[in-house]
Amino acid sequence: MNANQTALADRDPVVACNSAAPPVFAARGLAMRFGKRRVLDGLDLELVPGQVTALLGENGAGKSTLIKLALGVLKADQGSLVVAGCCPLRQPKLLRERIGFVPDVPDAYPWMTVRDLLRFLAPHWPTWDARLAESLVASLRIPTDTPFKSMSRGEGMKAMLAAALAPRPALLLLDEPFAGLDPLVREEVLRSVIGELRDGERTVLVATHDLDVVARIADRVAILAHGKIARHGTLGEVLGEKAADGAVVAIEGDAALALDDGAGIGAATFKLRDALAATR
C-alpha cells in the first residue's frame, strides 16, 4: 500500500482488505475495552509471512482478545485489522477458508472421534487435503477411533492441530495450545508438532505465556503489555543484549543455533523472562 492507502486503512479496514497485496496479518491502532478495563490500547502488529511469531504476555494481557478479534468473534472499539487478506467481520466465510485455529481446549463434540471430526470438516474447506490430514494423524500418533471425551489433553491438542492444518491455511492461529499440559506431556507434544509449525509453508501466530514454548518454536516474538506491543523482533533480537553504546546486539549465527539444544533453550527462557519483566 502507498502512504495514502495506509492512512485510509487506519480509518477503514476495507481499504486494507482490498489493497493489491494485503498483509497476512496487520493490526493498526486496535483498541478494546471490557467495561472500564482497557485490554488493547492502540495495538500495532504485522506478521512476517512464513514465520512463527509468539505473542507473549502475562495472563490477562489481551492475547486471547487479539486472537478473537482475528477470528471475527469480537469487534474492536477502534483501529483496523486484516487477517489472511480478509476483514474478519465483513468477510467471515472467506476468512474461515484461509485460516486455521487451534483453541486452548478442543472444541469438538465429546462423542466425536478424530475420524468423525475430519469427515465433518472436509466439505467446508475447498482446499481440504485428505492425504495431508491422514499423514498428520499418523505422524502425530493421534488415535482415530477414540472419542474426544476419552482423549488425553495432549491427544486432543494434536487432533485440533491436524484439523487446522489439513486445509493448508495461509495463517495458523493458536491460543494457549500448550496450557494445562503437564511437563512430560507438553514435551512429547512439542517434539511432535514443532516440525509442522516451523515448516515455513504458512504464517503462525501463537498466543502464550509459556516462556519455554516461545524459546522452542518461535522465529519472532511480540511482547504484549499494557495493551500495546511493547517489543517485537526476531527471537535473537528480543534475546539480544545491549552493547556499551546502548544498541541491541542480536543473537545470530552459532549463538542462535545454540538455542536448539537444551542449555540454549534454558538460557533463552531466562532471557525471555527478563524481557517480559522489563515491560511491566
VOPAGU-2260 file (C-alpha; in pm, 1 decimal, decimal comma):
REM VOPAGU-2260
SITE   aa  ch    i         X         Y         Z
SITE  MET   A    0       0,0       0,0       0,0
SITE  ASN   A    1     114,4     356,4     -64,3
SITE  ALA   A    2     107,9     626,8     201,6
SITE  ASN   A    3    -244,6     740,2     114,9
SITE  GLN   A    4    -379,9     382,9     125,5
SITE  THR   A    5    -210,5     322,4     459,5
SITE  ALA   A    6    -367,4     635,8     607,3
SITE  LEU   A    7    -708,9     531,9     476,3
SITE  ALA   A    8    -666,4     175,8     603,5
SITE  ASP   A    9    -610,5     305,4     955,5
SITE  ARG   A   10    -961,7     456,0     936,4
SITE  ASP   A   11   -1132,4     195,7     717,0
SITE  PRO   A   12   -1027,3    -171,4     727,9
SITE  VAL   A   13   -1195,0    -241,0     392,0
SITE  VAL   A   14    -926,3     -34,6     218,6
SITE  ALA   A   15    -660,3    -261,2     369,1
SITE  CYS   A   16    -850,0    -573,4     265,6
SITE  ASN   A   17    -887,1    -454,7     -92,3
SITE  SER   A   18    -525,7    -343,5    -140,2
SITE  ALA   A   19    -323,2    -506,3    -417,3
SITE  ALA   A   20    -110,7    -710,2    -174,1
SITE  PRO   A   21    -291,5    -732,9     160,1
SITE  PRO   A   22     -73,0    -845,3     452,2
SITE  VAL   A   23    -121,5   -1186,9     606,9
SITE  PHE   A   24    -187,1   -1019,2     943,2
SITE  ALA   A   25    -181,2    -647,5    1015,1
SITE  ALA   A   26    -330,3    -472,9    1318,2
SITE  ARG   A   27    -321,1     -95,0    1338,0
SITE  GLY   A   28    -432,6     106,7    1635,8
SITE  LEU   A   29    -652,2    -168,9    1781,2
SITE  ALA   A   30    -835,8     -65,9    2096,5
SITE  MET   A   31   -1072,5    -281,7    2300,7
SITE  ARG   A   32   -1247,7    -228,1    2632,6
SITE  PHE   A   33   -1439,1    -464,9    2856,8
SITE  GLY   A   34   -1637,0    -234,5    3080,3
SITE  LYS   A   35   -1392,8      10,7    3233,1
SITE  ARG   A   36   -1092,5    -210,9    3164,0
SITE  ARG   A   37    -892,8    -124,0    2852,4
SITE  VAL   A   38    -746,9    -451,8    2726,3
SITE  LEU   A   39    -596,4    -328,0    2398,4
SITE  ASP   A   40    -479,7      30,4    2371,0
SITE  GLY   A   41    -363,6     124,9    2021,9
SITE  LEU   A   42    -201,1    -210,2    1937,4
SITE  ASP   A   43       6,0    -232,4    1616,5
SITE  LEU   A   44     135,4    -565,6    1487,3
SITE  GLU   A   45     226,3    -703,0    1145,0
SITE  LEU   A   46     340,3   -1061,9    1098,7
SITE  VAL   A   47     626,2   -1174,4     876,1
SITE  PRO   A   48     496,4   -1428,8     621,3
SITE  GLY   A   49     616,4   -1786,3     662,4
SITE  GLN   A   50     742,6   -1743,4    1018,2
SITE  VAL   A   51     622,9   -1841,7    1365,4
SITE  THR   A   52     551,9   -1538,7    1582,2
SITE  ALA   A   53     491,8   -1591,3    1953,3
SITE  LEU   A   54     254,8   -1340,7    2111,8
SITE  LEU   A   55     396,0   -1335,8    2461,6
SITE  GLY   A   56     226,4   -1179,9    2759,7
SITE  GLU   A   57     111,5   -1245,6    3111,7
SITE  ASN   A   58    -234,3   -1382,9    3188,9
SITE  GLY   A   59    -491,1   -1112,5    3117,4
SITE  ALA   A   60    -261,8    -914,7    2889,4
SITE  GLY   A   61    -505,2    -938,5    2595,5
SITE  LYS   A   62    -357,1   -1222,2    2390,0
SITE  SER   A   63    -681,2   -1418,1    2358,7
SITE  THR   A   64    -870,2   -1096,2    2288,2
SITE  LEU   A   65    -646,6   -1031,3    1986,4
SITE  ILE   A   66    -699,4   -1388,2    1864,4
SITE  LYS   A   67   -1078,0   -1349,4    1898,5
SITE  LEU   A   68   -1063,3   -1023,9    1703,2
SITE  ALA   A   69    -867,9   -1203,8    1431,9
SITE  LEU   A   70   -1133,4   -1476,1    1418,8
SITE  GLY   A   71   -1413,4   -1220,6    1389,4
SITE  VAL   A   72   -1564,6   -1326,9    1722,5
SITE  LEU   A   73   -1516,5    -980,2    1872,7
SITE  LYS   A   74   -1535,1    -632,2    1722,9
SITE  ALA   A   75   -1268,4    -378,1    1812,5
SITE  ASP   A   76   -1371,6     -40,8    1950,2
SITE  GLN   A   77   -1112,5     126,8    1730,3
SITE  GLY   A   78    -846,6      50,5    1469,5
SITE  SER   A   79    -821,1    -183,5    1171,4
SITE  LEU   A   80    -733,3    -549,9    1131,4
SITE  VAL   A   81    -651,4    -751,4     819,6
SITE  VAL   A   82    -622,6   -1129,1     860,2
SITE  ALA   A   83    -515,9   -1353,4     570,0
SITE  GLY   A   84    -611,7   -1071,9     333,8
SITE  CYS   A   85    -963,3   -1050,6     482,8
SITE  CYS   A   86   -1166,2    -823,7     707,1
SITE  PRO   A   87   -1275,8   -1065,4     982,5
SITE  LEU   A   88   -1615,0    -904,7    1042,2
SITE  ARG   A   89   -1705,3    -833,8     679,3
SITE  GLN   A   90   -1565,2   -1144,1     508,9
SITE  PRO   A   91   -1618,1   -1426,5     761,1
SITE  LYS   A   92   -1666,0   -1707,2     506,5
SITE  LEU   A   93   -1351,3   -1617,0     312,8
SITE  LEU   A   94   -1162,1   -1579,6     640,6
SITE  ARG   A   95   -1259,0   -1930,3     757,0
SITE  GLU   A   96   -1131,4   -2074,3     429,9
SITE  ARG   A   97    -789,9   -1909,8     471,1
SITE  ILE   A   98    -701,7   -1961,7     837,0
SITE  GLY   A   99    -661,3   -2248,9    1078,1
SITE  PHE   A  100    -729,1   -2221,1    1450,3
SITE  VAL   A  101    -621,3   -2431,2    1747,1
SITE  PRO   A  102    -803,0   -2334,1    2070,7
SITE  ASP   A  103    -673,8   -2382,2    2423,6
SITE  VAL   A  104    -933,7   -2657,1    2477,7
SITE  PRO   A  105   -1053,0   -2891,2    2197,6
SITE  ASP   A  106   -1393,4   -2769,8    2079,0
SITE  ALA   A  107   -1513,3   -3088,0    1905,9
SITE  TYR   A  108   -1826,0   -3264,9    2029,1
SITE  PRO   A  109   -1729,2   -3502,6    2313,4
SITE  TRP   A  110   -1872,7   -3806,0    2131,5
SITE  MET   A  111   -1676,4   -3735,5    1812,8
SITE  THR   A  112   -1366,8   -3928,3    1714,8
SITE  VAL   A  113   -1088,9   -3774,1    1506,9
SITE  ARG   A  114   -1219,3   -3969,9    1209,9
SITE  ASP   A  115   -1565,3   -3815,6    1267,1
SITE  LEU   A  116   -1420,2   -3466,2    1303,4
SITE  LEU   A  117   -1216,5   -3477,7     982,6
SITE  ARG   A  118   -1510,7   -3622,2     788,2
SITE  PHE   A  119   -1733,3   -3344,1     923,4
SITE  LEU   A  120   -1488,1   -3061,0     843,4
SITE  ALA   A  121   -1370,4   -3166,2     495,7
SITE  PRO   A  122   -1673,0   -3041,7     293,3
SITE  HIS   A  123   -1647,4   -2693,4     444,8
SITE  TRP   A  124   -1298,5   -2617,6     308,0
SITE  PRO   A  125   -1235,6   -2604,2     -68,6
SITE  THR   A  126    -863,7   -2656,6      -4,8
SITE  TRP   A  127    -904,7   -2955,2     228,2
SITE  ASP   A  128    -621,8   -3205,4     172,7
SITE  ALA   A  129    -738,2   -3551,2     285,1
SITE  ARG   A  130    -394,8   -3705,3     229,0
SITE  LEU   A  131    -232,3   -3438,9     443,9
SITE  ALA   A  132    -491,0   -3498,7     717,2
SITE  GLU   A  133    -417,5   -3872,1     715,6
SITE  SER   A  134     -42,6   -3806,7     717,0
SITE  LEU   A  135     -69,0   -3568,2    1013,2
SITE  VAL   A  136    -283,2   -3810,5    1212,2
SITE  ALA   A  137     -24,5   -4082,8    1153,2
SITE  SER   A  138     286,7   -3871,0    1218,9
SITE  LEU   A  139     139,2   -3713,3    1533,1
SITE  ARG   A  140      19,7   -4056,7    1653,5
SITE  ILE   A  141    -338,5   -3946,0    1711,4
SITE  PRO   A  142    -592,5   -4220,0    1794,9
SITE  THR   A  143    -857,9   -4210,9    1522,1
SITE  ASP   A  144   -1139,0   -4404,8    1690,1
SITE  THR   A  145   -1122,4   -4267,1    2044,6
SITE  PRO   A  146   -1393,4   -4013,8    2137,7
SITE  PHE   A  147   -1263,2   -3672,8    2237,4
SITE  LYS   A  148   -1413,1   -3719,1    2584,5
SITE  SER   A  149   -1175,3   -4014,0    2635,9
SITE  MET   A  150    -863,3   -3849,9    2488,0
SITE  SER   A  151    -580,7   -3703,3    2690,1
SITE  ARG   A  152    -529,3   -3325,7    2676,4
SITE  GLY   A  153    -222,1   -3373,5    2455,9
SITE  GLU   A  154    -403,4   -3602,4    2211,4
SITE  GLY   A  155    -689,2   -3353,2    2183,1
SITE  MET   A  156    -448,5   -3068,1    2110,1
SITE  LYS   A  157    -272,0   -3269,0    1837,0
SITE  ALA   A  158    -608,6   -3361,2    1685,0
SITE  MET   A  159    -706,3   -2992,6    1669,4
SITE  LEU   A  160    -371,8   -2909,9    1508,0
SITE  ALA   A  161    -418,5   -3177,5    1240,3
SITE  ALA   A  162    -768,8   -3047,4    1166,0
SITE  ALA   A  163    -641,5   -2689,6    1144,9
SITE  LEU   A  164    -355,6   -2777,6     908,0
SITE  ALA   A  165    -549,7   -3008,2     672,7
SITE  PRO   A  166    -695,7   -2720,5     461,8
SITE  ARG   A  167    -340,9   -2581,9     414,8
SITE  PRO   A  168    -424,8   -2240,1     564,5
SITE  ALA   A  169    -222,9   -1930,7     486,3
SITE  LEU   A  170    -234,7   -1836,1     854,3
SITE  LEU   A  171    -247,7   -2058,7    1162,7
SITE  LEU   A  172    -366,6   -1913,0    1494,9
SITE  LEU   A  173    -302,1   -2094,1    1822,8
SITE  ASP   A  174    -446,7   -1970,6    2152,3
SITE  GLU   A  175    -252,1   -2109,0    2450,4
SITE  PRO   A  176    -244,0   -2458,0    2294,0
SITE  PHE   A  177       2,1   -2598,6    2549,3
SITE  ALA   A  178    -168,6   -2457,7    2859,7
SITE  GLY   A  179    -271,5   -2716,5    3113,7
SITE  LEU   A  180     -39,6   -2989,9    2986,0
SITE  ASP   A  181     183,8   -3148,5    3247,3
SITE  PRO   A  182     557,8   -3109,7    3171,4
SITE  LEU   A  183     612,3   -3462,2    3034,6
SITE  VAL   A  184     306,9   -3448,6    2808,2
SITE  ARG   A  185     394,9   -3097,9    2690,7
SITE  GLU   A  186     744,6   -3211,7    2597,7
SITE  GLU   A  187     606,7   -3505,0    2397,1
SITE  VAL   A  188     351,6   -3282,4    2220,3
SITE  LEU   A  189     609,1   -3012,4    2148,1
SITE  ARG   A  190     850,3   -3260,0    1994,8
SITE  SER   A  191     577,9   -3399,9    1770,9
SITE  VAL   A  192     435,9   -3068,1    1645,4
SITE  ILE   A  193     744,5   -2845,6    1611,8
SITE  GLY   A  194     814,1   -2967,3    1258,3
SITE  GLU   A  195     458,3   -2892,9    1148,2
SITE  LEU   A  196     467,9   -2540,8    1293,1
SITE  ARG   A  197     811,2   -2447,4    1159,9
SITE  ASP   A  198     798,7   -2584,8     805,0
SITE  GLY   A  199     788,5   -2234,0     655,2
SITE  GLU   A  200     477,8   -2309,8     447,7
SITE  ARG   A  201     247,6   -2082,3     645,8
SITE  THR   A  202     245,4   -1790,8     886,1
SITE  VAL   A  203     182,0   -1886,1    1250,5
SITE  LEU   A  204      74,2   -1674,5    1547,7
SITE  VAL   A  205      94,9   -1849,4    1885,9
SITE  ALA   A  206     -53,5   -1672,4    2187,1
SITE  THR   A  207     116,3   -1797,5    2503,2
SITE  HIS   A  208     258,6   -1701,9    2839,5
SITE  ASP   A  209     482,9   -2010,4    2841,7
SITE  LEU   A  210     842,4   -1893,3    2800,5
SITE  ASP   A  211     975,3   -2242,2    2729,7
SITE  VAL   A  212     730,7   -2284,7    2440,4
SITE  VAL   A  213     839,2   -1949,9    2294,2
SITE  ALA   A  214    1207,2   -2045,4    2313,8
SITE  ARG   A  215    1133,8   -2374,5    2136,5
SITE  ILE   A  216     911,5   -2275,9    1845,2
SITE  ALA   A  217     931,3   -1902,4    1775,8
SITE  ASP   A  218    1112,2   -1728,2    1490,4
SITE  ARG   A  219     984,6   -1394,6    1618,3
SITE  VAL   A  220     846,9   -1265,2    1949,2
SITE  ALA   A  221     592,3    -989,3    2011,2
SITE  ILE   A  222     555,3    -894,2    2378,1
SITE  LEU   A  223     208,9    -763,5    2467,8
SITE  ALA   A  224     192,2    -538,5    2772,5
SITE  HIS   A  225     -37,4    -254,6    2878,2
SITE  GLY   A  226    -249,8    -305,2    2567,8
SITE  LYS   A  227      34,0    -247,9    2322,2
SITE  ILE   A  228     315,4    -443,8    2157,8
SITE  ALA   A  229     599,5    -337,0    2383,1
SITE  ARG   A  230     868,4    -523,6    2190,6
SITE  HIS   A  231     873,0    -709,9    1858,5
SITE  GLY   A  232    1153,4    -870,7    1664,5
SITE  THR   A  233    1328,7   -1194,1    1584,0
SITE  LEU   A  234    1394,2   -1424,9    1875,7
SITE  GLY   A  235    1759,4   -1328,7    1851,2
SITE  GLU   A  236    1677,9    -956,8    1866,2
SITE  VAL   A  237    1447,7    -993,4    2164,7
SITE  LEU   A  238    1706,1   -1206,5    2343,7
SITE  GLY   A  239    1989,3    -972,5    2240,8
SITE  GLU   A  240    2198,3    -783,8    2490,4
SITE  LYS   A  241    2274,7    -412,4    2499,0
SITE  ALA   A  242    2618,1    -303,2    2387,1
SITE  ALA   A  243    2813,0     -25,4    2557,3
SITE  ASP   A  244    2650,9     235,4    2330,9
SITE  GLY   A  245    2303,3     109,7    2423,3
SITE  ALA   A  246    2238,2     -60,6    2090,8
SITE  VAL   A  247    2079,4    -406,0    2099,7
SITE  VAL   A  248    2309,1    -679,5    1971,8
SITE  ALA   A  249    2103,3    -962,8    1823,9
SITE  ILE   A  250    2194,2   -1323,6    1885,8
SITE  GLU   A  251    2292,5   -1461,2    1546,4
SITE  GLY   A  252    2494,2   -1734,4    1377,8
SITE  ASP   A  253    2629,4   -2011,5    1601,3
SITE  ALA   A  254    2486,0   -1845,4    1910,8
SITE  ALA   A  255    2139,2   -1850,7    1763,0
SITE  LEU   A  256    2176,4   -2213,1    1656,2
SITE  ALA   A  257    2276,4   -2298,6    2011,6
SITE  LEU   A  258    1921,0   -2220,7    2118,1
SITE  ASP   A  259    1823,7   -2555,5    1970,0
SITE  ASP   A  260    1998,1   -2753,2    2244,1
SITE  GLY   A  261    1871,7   -2793,7    2597,8
SITE  ALA   A  262    2113,6   -2548,6    2758,6
SITE  GLY   A  263    2039,6   -2286,6    2493,9
SITE  ILE   A  264    1666,3   -2320,2    2546,2
SITE  GLY   A  265    1709,4   -2280,7    2919,5
SITE  ALA   A  266    1917,9   -1966,4    2872,0
SITE  ALA   A  267    1666,0   -1829,9    2622,3
SITE  THR   A  268    1385,0   -1886,5    2870,9
SITE  PHE   A  269    1565,4   -1680,9    3136,1
SITE  LYS   A  270    1633,1   -1401,8    2885,9
SITE  LEU   A  271    1268,5   -1400,9    2778,9
SITE  ARG   A  272    1165,2   -1373,9    3143,7
SITE  ASP   A  273    1386,2   -1067,2    3178,6
SITE  ALA   A  274    1245,1    -914,4    2857,0
SITE  LEU   A  275     888,9    -972,3    2977,2
SITE  ALA   A  276     963,7    -830,9    3321,1
SITE  ALA   A  277    1108,0    -515,5    3161,6
SITE  THR   A  278     767,5    -435,0    3007,2
SITE  ARG   A  279     576,4    -432,9    3337,5
